[in-house]
Amino acid sequence: MKKINSLFNNRLLRQTFTLIATTLLISCSSLDNLLITSTPVILTETPLPTATRIWFPASATPTLQPFSATENAKVPTPEMRPDIGDIILEDDFSDETVWDIASSNQASASINNNRLILSAQSEVYMLSLRHDLILTDFYAELTAQPSLCKGEDNYGMLIRASSATYYRYTLACNGTVRVERYSSGNRLVLEGPDPSGDVPPGAPGNVRMGVWAVGKEIRFFLNGRFQFSIIDPSFPSGPIGVFARSVGSTPVIVTFSDLVIREIK
């Protein structure tokens, strides 16, 4: 009886195994057919929309402003010689008694043909003052004409002067201008030397020198053009004069004419 049961069980196991294997084969075959016959699915990504490039972006339209002629107008140059009044002296250099006149082998000051002529030998300084007029506030002009002058030889005007103290308005024959204060043998440069196109470059030459003096301020002009100004209270008043100075190895000769002095209102 046990042998029969064992055989039965073995047969049952084989049948069960066969059934399971057959089922698996059929299932795999169906799956293969399904994979082969099915249409493949291809996934594609939709691209993002491209931004449109703007070559000429819109800009705000400027508002036109009305033009004003005064906006671009230049500010006028202030008057550098204000309050000039009437003429108080015109000197045609016909009277030699009002000027210092002298003559020597080294230097001379003489009047001839309405000219005050100063000459000085090498390294000699010569001056002449008008001694009958004391000036405080004034505007003065005269013409200077170097006829023998070169290099650093110089000439010009003496302002609020005495024999020992004065302001010296100096033109050099190298084309520069400066102002000095001279006091008892001591010389102090207050302005310059500055190059100026109005200074005659040597001789012969011709220049109109001008001085505007009010209080402690003195302004300097050449041919009517402003050069510079100084502020110095040292010498409040005094006569006017001229000078010539040789610096090198050659003489210097300068003539002065047409002196006009005006009051300051």
GISULHU-V795572 format. One line per field, one symbol per residue. phi: phi as a letter, one per 30 degrees, with the letter a starting at -180 (. if undefined). Layout:
# GISULHU-V795572
phi->???
This chain:
# GISULHU-V795572
phi->.dddddddddddddddddddddddddddddddddddddddccdbcddddddddcdbddbdddddcddcdddcddddddddbdidcddcabcchccddccdcaaadcaabbcahhbcccbbdeiccbbbcdccbccccabbbaccbdcbaahcebalccbhcbdcbaccccccdcjcbabbccbhiccbdcaidcdbdddedjbdaabccbbcbbiccbcbbbhicdcabbbacdbdaldcababbcccccdbbbcbahdbbcdcd
